[in-house]
Amino acid sequence: MEKIPFFGFMYRKLHITVNRESLKSRYNTLLKTMEAIDEGKNLTIFPEGGMITKNPPQMARFKDGAFRAAIEKQIPIIPVTIPHNWIILPDSVWLPNIKTLKIIFHEPIDTQGLTLADINTLKEKTYNVIDTELKNQLNEN
């Protein structure tokens, strides 16, 4: 997206981008994330690293970056579930499907006192909150 003329310029100014294939890019993204937090900015991070699941709405494994930043900065994680995102924005087409977007904000998960040794536990707890809500939403429809 950042390579699209004009739009790409705006995208880069508003987003912290990452080249997932580059270890250096992933590291620099983590540094920029920490800077943004220090500046008091709120961040939305997609811990799956994009819409990469093979079986939507089943989620892919979460990556460490968001959880590392939250633990290092001792700030809470606020899990967010978007139950029908996989229908609205399917991987196979460029145009979104028309459907009412529903966003569910969950209770914050505190990171006070956690260390980097707790990353996997924090990832699992966050994953379970969102996964449980996805399953509940599917059962309601």
C-alpha positions as protocol buffer text, in pm:
chain_id: "A"
residue {
  index: 1
  type: MET
  ca { x: 0 y: 0 z: 0 }
}
residue {
  index: 2
  type: GLU
  ca { x: 280 y: 238 z: 76 }
}
residue {
  index: 3
  type: LYS
  ca { x: 400 y: 220 z: -286 }
}
residue {
  index: 4
  type: ILE
  ca { x: 78 y: 366 z: -431 }
}
residue {
  index: 5
  type: PRO
  ca { x: 138 y: 726 z: -548 }
}
residue {
  index: 6
  type: PHE
  ca { x: 12 y: 994 z: -305 }
}
residue {
  index: 7
  type: PHE
  ca { x: -186 y: 738 z: -102 }
}
residue {
  index: 8
  type: GLY
  ca { x: 142 y: 568 z: -11 }
}
residue {
  index: 9
  type: PHE
  ca { x: 285 y: 894 z: 123 }
}
residue {
  index: 10
  type: MET
  ca { x: -18 y: 944 z: 349 }
}
residue {
  index: 11
  type: TYR
  ca { x: -14 y: 577 z: 451 }
}
residue {
  index: 12
  type: ARG
  ca { x: 351 y: 599 z: 562 }
}
residue {
  index: 13
  type: LYS
  ca { x: 279 y: 916 z: 761 }
}
residue {
  index: 14
  type: LEU
  ca { x: -10 y: 758 z: 952 }
}
residue {
  index: 15
  type: HIS
  ca { x: 111 y: 399 z: 990 }
}
residue {
  index: 16
  type: ILE
  ca { x: 414 y: 222 z: 1126 }
}
residue {
  index: 17
  type: THR
  ca { x: 488 y: -17 z: 843 }
}
residue {
  index: 18
  type: VAL
  ca { x: 688 y: -339 z: 852 }
}
residue {
  index: 19
  type: ASN
  ca { x: 846 y: -566 z: 596 }
}
residue {
  index: 20
  type: ARG
  ca { x: 783 y: -902 z: 762 }
}
residue {
  index: 21
  type: GLU
  ca { x: 1056 y: -1063 z: 551 }
}
residue {
  index: 22
  type: SER
  ca { x: 1326 y: -836 z: 697 }
}
residue {
  index: 23
  type: LEU
  ca { x: 1459 y: -883 z: 1049 }
}
residue {
  index: 24
  type: LYS
  ca { x: 1593 y: -526 z: 1040 }
}
residue {
  index: 25
  type: SER
  ca { x: 1251 y: -388 z: 941 }
}
residue {
  index: 26
  type: ARG
  ca { x: 1079 y: -585 z: 1218 }
}
residue {
  index: 27
  type: TYR
  ca { x: 1329 y: -450 z: 1473 }
}
residue {
  index: 28
  type: ASN
  ca { x: 1290 y: -91 z: 1348 }
}
residue {
  index: 29
  type: THR
  ca { x: 912 y: -128 z: 1365 }
}
residue {
  index: 30
  type: LEU
  ca { x: 941 y: -232 z: 1729 }
}
residue {
  index: 31
  type: LEU
  ca { x: 1158 y: 74 z: 1799 }
}
residue {
  index: 32
  type: LYS
  ca { x: 908 y: 305 z: 1624 }
}
residue {
  index: 33
  type: THR
  ca { x: 627 y: 143 z: 1822 }
}
residue {
  index: 34
  type: MET
  ca { x: 807 y: 211 z: 2150 }
}
residue {
  index: 35
  type: GLU
  ca { x: 866 y: 573 z: 2043 }
}
residue {
  index: 36
  type: ALA
  ca { x: 499 y: 619 z: 1956 }
}
residue {
  index: 37
  type: ILE
  ca { x: 398 y: 484 z: 2297 }
}
residue {
  index: 38
  type: ASP
  ca { x: 643 y: 722 z: 2467 }
}
residue {
  index: 39
  type: GLU
  ca { x: 483 y: 1008 z: 2271 }
}
residue {
  index: 40
  type: GLY
  ca { x: 145 y: 911 z: 2418 }
}
residue {
  index: 41
  type: LYS
  ca { x: 2 y: 773 z: 2094 }
}
residue {
  index: 42
  type: ASN
  ca { x: -258 y: 498 z: 2094 }
}
residue {
  index: 43
  type: LEU
  ca { x: -174 y: 211 z: 1863 }
}
residue {
  index: 44
  type: THR
  ca { x: -378 y: -52 z: 1687 }
}
residue {
  index: 45
  type: ILE
  ca { x: -168 y: -359 z: 1622 }
}
residue {
  index: 46
  type: PHE
  ca { x: -281 y: -669 z: 1437 }
}
residue {
  index: 47
  type: PRO
  ca { x: -85 y: -939 z: 1621 }
}
residue {
  index: 48
  type: GLU
  ca { x: -137 y: -1200 z: 1349 }
}
residue {
  index: 49
  type: GLY
  ca { x: 79 y: -993 z: 1117 }
}
residue {
  index: 50
  type: GLY
  ca { x: -198 y: -943 z: 862 }
}
residue {
  index: 51
  type: MET
  ca { x: -493 y: -1141 z: 736 }
}
residue {
  index: 52
  type: ILE
  ca { x: -301 y: -1464 z: 685 }
}
residue {
  index: 53
  type: THR
  ca { x: -525 y: -1738 z: 815 }
}
residue {
  index: 54
  type: LYS
  ca { x: -605 y: -2030 z: 587 }
}
residue {
  index: 55
  type: ASN
  ca { x: -943 y: -2101 z: 751 }
}
residue {
  index: 56
  type: PRO
  ca { x: -1124 y: -1780 z: 844 }
}
residue {
  index: 57
  type: PRO
  ca { x: -1254 y: -1690 z: 1096 }
}
residue {
  index: 58
  type: GLN
  ca { x: -996 y: -1907 z: 1272 }
}
residue {
  index: 59
  type: MET
  ca { x: -706 y: -1681 z: 1367 }
}
residue {
  index: 60
  type: ALA
  ca { x: -341 y: -1737 z: 1287 }
}
residue {
  index: 61
  type: ARG
  ca { x: -75 y: -1757 z: 1554 }
}
residue {
  index: 62
  type: PHE
  ca { x: 2 y: -1421 z: 1719 }
}
residue {
  index: 63
  type: LYS
  ca { x: 345 y: -1267 z: 1678 }
}
residue {
  index: 64
  type: ASP
  ca { x: 540 y: -1130 z: 1977 }
}
residue {
  index: 65
  type: GLY
  ca { x: 585 y: -760 z: 1889 }
}
residue {
  index: 66
  type: ALA
  ca { x: 268 y: -608 z: 2034 }
}
residue {
  index: 67
  type: PHE
  ca { x: 301 y: -808 z: 2353 }
}
residue {
  index: 68
  type: ARG
  ca { x: 669 y: -729 z: 2392 }
}
residue {
  index: 69
  type: ALA
  ca { x: 593 y: -356 z: 2358 }
}
residue {
  index: 70
  type: ALA
  ca { x: 307 y: -375 z: 2609 }
}
residue {
  index: 71
  type: ILE
  ca { x: 520 y: -557 z: 2865 }
}
residue {
  index: 72
  type: GLU
  ca { x: 825 y: -335 z: 2819 }
}
residue {
  index: 73
  type: LYS
  ca { x: 611 y: -22 z: 2850 }
}
residue {
  index: 74
  type: GLN
  ca { x: 388 y: -178 z: 3120 }
}
residue {
  index: 75
  type: ILE
  ca { x: 71 y: -74 z: 2938 }
}
residue {
  index: 76
  type: PRO
  ca { x: -248 y: -280 z: 2905 }
}
residue {
  index: 77
  type: ILE
  ca { x: -355 y: -478 z: 2602 }
}
residue {
  index: 78
  type: ILE
  ca { x: -713 y: -411 z: 2494 }
}
residue {
  index: 79
  type: PRO
  ca { x: -830 y: -707 z: 2286 }
}
residue {
  index: 80
  type: VAL
  ca { x: -1065 y: -618 z: 2002 }
}
residue {
  index: 81
  type: THR
  ca { x: -1282 y: -863 z: 1812 }
}
residue {
  index: 82
  type: ILE
  ca { x: -1414 y: -783 z: 1464 }
}
residue {
  index: 83
  type: PRO
  ca { x: -1640 y: -1087 z: 1414 }
}
residue {
  index: 84
  type: HIS
  ca { x: -1723 y: -1054 z: 1045 }
}
residue {
  index: 85
  type: ASN
  ca { x: -1400 y: -904 z: 914 }
}
residue {
  index: 86
  type: TRP
  ca { x: -1324 y: -1218 z: 714 }
}
residue {
  index: 87
  type: ILE
  ca { x: -1658 y: -1178 z: 533 }
}
residue {
  index: 88
  type: ILE
  ca { x: -1631 y: -801 z: 479 }
}
residue {
  index: 89
  type: LEU
  ca { x: -1268 y: -812 z: 361 }
}
residue {
  index: 90
  type: PRO
  ca { x: -1210 y: -1155 z: 205 }
}
residue {
  index: 91
  type: ASP
  ca { x: -854 y: -1234 z: 96 }
}
residue {
  index: 92
  type: SER
  ca { x: -957 y: -1326 z: -257 }
}
residue {
  index: 93
  type: VAL
  ca { x: -1112 y: -996 z: -376 }
}
residue {
  index: 94
  type: TRP
  ca { x: -1022 y: -626 z: -372 }
}
residue {
  index: 95
  type: LEU
  ca { x: -1372 y: -494 z: -311 }
}
residue {
  index: 96
  type: PRO
  ca { x: -1524 y: -529 z: 35 }
}
residue {
  index: 97
  type: ASN
  ca { x: -1857 y: -700 z: 88 }
}
residue {
  index: 98
  type: ILE
  ca { x: -2135 y: -483 z: 228 }
}
residue {
  index: 99
  type: LYS
  ca { x: -2216 y: -588 z: 583 }
}
residue {
  index: 100
  type: THR
  ca { x: -2260 y: -402 z: 908 }
}
residue {
  index: 101
  type: LEU
  ca { x: -1926 y: -386 z: 1084 }
}
residue {
  index: 102
  type: LYS
  ca { x: -1932 y: -494 z: 1445 }
}
residue {
  index: 103
  type: ILE
  ca { x: -1641 y: -418 z: 1675 }
}
residue {
  index: 104
  type: ILE
  ca { x: -1620 y: -555 z: 2028 }
}
residue {
  index: 105
  type: PHE
  ca { x: -1378 y: -397 z: 2275 }
}
residue {
  index: 106
  type: HIS
  ca { x: -1291 y: -629 z: 2562 }
}
residue {
  index: 107
  type: GLU
  ca { x: -1170 y: -553 z: 2911 }
}
residue {
  index: 108
  type: PRO
  ca { x: -804 y: -446 z: 2924 }
}
residue {
  index: 109
  type: ILE
  ca { x: -547 y: -709 z: 3013 }
}
residue {
  index: 110
  type: ASP
  ca { x: -302 y: -563 z: 3263 }
}
residue {
  index: 111
  type: THR
  ca { x: 71 y: -605 z: 3206 }
}
residue {
  index: 112
  type: GLN
  ca { x: 190 y: -447 z: 3531 }
}
residue {
  index: 113
  type: GLY
  ca { x: 463 y: -662 z: 3679 }
}
residue {
  index: 114
  type: LEU
  ca { x: 492 y: -888 z: 3374 }
}
residue {
  index: 115
  type: THR
  ca { x: 833 y: -956 z: 3223 }
}
residue {
  index: 116
  type: LEU
  ca { x: 941 y: -1069 z: 2878 }
}
residue {
  index: 117
  type: ALA
  ca { x: 923 y: -1426 z: 3013 }
}
residue {
  index: 118
  type: ASP
  ca { x: 543 y: -1375 z: 3022 }
}
residue {
  index: 119
  type: ILE
  ca { x: 500 y: -1297 z: 2650 }
}
residue {
  index: 120
  type: ASN
  ca { x: 358 y: -1639 z: 2562 }
}
residue {
  index: 121
  type: THR
  ca { x: 112 y: -1631 z: 2851 }
}
residue {
  index: 122
  type: LEU
  ca { x: -5 y: -1280 z: 2754 }
}
residue {
  index: 123
  type: LYS
  ca { x: -39 y: -1382 z: 2387 }
}
residue {
  index: 124
  type: GLU
  ca { x: -241 y: -1690 z: 2483 }
}
residue {
  index: 125
  type: LYS
  ca { x: -470 y: -1495 z: 2715 }
}
residue {
  index: 126
  type: THR
  ca { x: -535 y: -1230 z: 2448 }
}
residue {
  index: 127
  type: TYR
  ca { x: -585 y: -1492 z: 2178 }
}
residue {
  index: 128
  type: ASN
  ca { x: -836 y: -1680 z: 2394 }
}
residue {
  index: 129
  type: VAL
  ca { x: -1042 y: -1367 z: 2466 }
}
residue {
  index: 130
  type: ILE
  ca { x: -1077 y: -1290 z: 2094 }
}
residue {
  index: 131
  type: ASP
  ca { x: -1120 y: -1653 z: 1988 }
}
residue {
  index: 132
  type: THR
  ca { x: -1396 y: -1713 z: 2243 }
}
residue {
  index: 133
  type: GLU
  ca { x: -1583 y: -1404 z: 2122 }
}
residue {
  index: 134
  type: LEU
  ca { x: -1545 y: -1509 z: 1756 }
}
residue {
  index: 135
  type: LYS
  ca { x: -1694 y: -1849 z: 1837 }
}
residue {
  index: 136
  type: ASN
  ca { x: -1979 y: -1689 z: 2034 }
}
residue {
  index: 137
  type: GLN
  ca { x: -2058 y: -1455 z: 1746 }
}
residue {
  index: 138
  type: LEU
  ca { x: -2060 y: -1739 z: 1494 }
}
residue {
  index: 139
  type: ASN
  ca { x: -2299 y: -1937 z: 1712 }
}
residue {
  index: 140
  type: GLU
  ca { x: -2535 y: -1637 z: 1730 }
}
residue {
  index: 141
  type: ASN
  ca { x: -2562 y: -1609 z: 1351 }
}
